[in-house]
Amino acid sequence: MQHIVIIGNGISGITCARHIRKKTKDAITVISAESEHFYSRTALMYIYMGHMKYEHTKPYEDFFWSKNNIRLLKKRITKIDDEAKNIMADDGTVINFDKLIIATGSVTAMYNWPGQDLKGVSGLYNLQDLQKIEKETENIKQAVIIGGGLIGVELAEMLHTRHIAVTILVKDNYYWGNVLPEQDAKLIEKQLKKNGIKILYNTELKEIKADEAGKVKSILLNTGDEIKCEFVGITTGVKPNISFLKDSNLNTDKGILINEYFETNCKDIYAIGDCAQFANALPGRKAIEQVWYTGRMHGETLAQTIAGKRSPYTPGPWFNSAKFFDLEYQTYGDVPTIQKDTHKYFFWRHTHKDVAIGIYYNQADKTFMGINSYGIRMRHVFFDEFLKEKKTVQFILANLNSAIFDAEFSQNHIPDIIDAWNKDTGENVKKQQKTAKVFSFLKKFL
């Protein structure tokens, strides 16, 4: 029996531990400096908003871990010795391992702004961040958020529920400009403005200024303007949490360098989740994958290797989902911010509802490349399969009814989408019922 040590109790580390336990009787130790028990990090905002309590965010009862013989330690690891096969905590504790899995996640990316360490400045990533935000936004009236992305919207919604006025600084011409096409971003902008959020585009933070007590009192912009505020949220992205590895023998770049088996350059040491960086990015994927779904997939895949079945990471087409206040967002495949000359982006938006889809495809052979969906719930399994099969955009449109799983009696927008496509292209695509082929594939999931 070997000793498996996992540093990090987020979705990657815990998924890996659970799946190793299903397959082996090996000793498993999970170590975290953040919390004793695994909790859903995506639910942090709901604690602040009063919708949930911390204990509600734990997917498993506290007895689950001892019942499944998974040892939990709340310690901060400061050193890894790959030759001696042990790790050291900041209290001097030394823990030996046969196999080590590093799943330490991310930290908020800071860019050395003057004043970024003042009271009233925080990112939003972990439980400690939430506790800090809770304390430092009490009884305040004005906040500024630096950065336009998913975390920025979450933080804006959180503060909005406390009746705190929010201004978001976005360095691009439109919201989430490094991810979304401009037409899509207008929907996000509408949601934010509808909820009273002010957005300043082409604007960057220059300095955070303090009052006499060392707390935030205002920020200076690259435009020379000054905005009074009592809290500054930093949501300019995250970076791999690997600073504790600076004296180790592990090869690192932005993250810990790994191959498709999550193996590092050091024998019996692996890395998964936000802290891992593929030395050679897989086709259609990023070298660093920092979303909940991929973290879970990393953990599941590595568990097979640890249990004796060496398995490469084969994630398939990219996908993600999020929520911008009341607007649900899903993406499948490749939808770049700027389209290639050889490709085209078909965008349909409802005339008076916040509902839209954007479909990216190859103009030459009409191969479907990806889709963004807003306010229409789509089935992952539908797009995952037909992206792999390189189906045409016409096939996707004709069978789009099979991808929808909106609530019963909700409005079906497919006819309007197909009509817009036909008008735009001069084609005559017709909406199909669930075809025999599509339905036979989907029915096991329905």
Secondary structure, DSSP 4 states (H G I P E B T S, - for coil): --EEEEE--SHHHHHHHHHHHHH---EEEEEESS-SS---GGGHHHHHTTS--GGGG-SS-THHHHHTTEEEEE--EEEEETTTTEEEETTS-EEE-SEEEE---EEE-----TTTTSBTEE--SSHHHHHHHHHHTTT--EEEEE--SHHHHHHHHHHHHTT-EEEEEESSSSTTTTTS-HHHHHHHHHHHHHTT-EEEES--EEEEEE-TTSBEEEEEETTS-EEE-SEEEE-S-EEE--GGGTTSS--BSSSEEE-TT-B-SSTTEEE-GGGEEESSPPTTS-SS--SHHHHHHHHHHHHHHHTT--------S-EEEEEETTEEEEEEE---SS--TTEEEEEEE-SSSS-EEEEEEETTT-BEEEEEEESS-B-HHHHHHHHHTT-BHHHHHHTGGGTB-PPTT----HHHHHHHHHHHH--------S-HHHHHHHTTT-
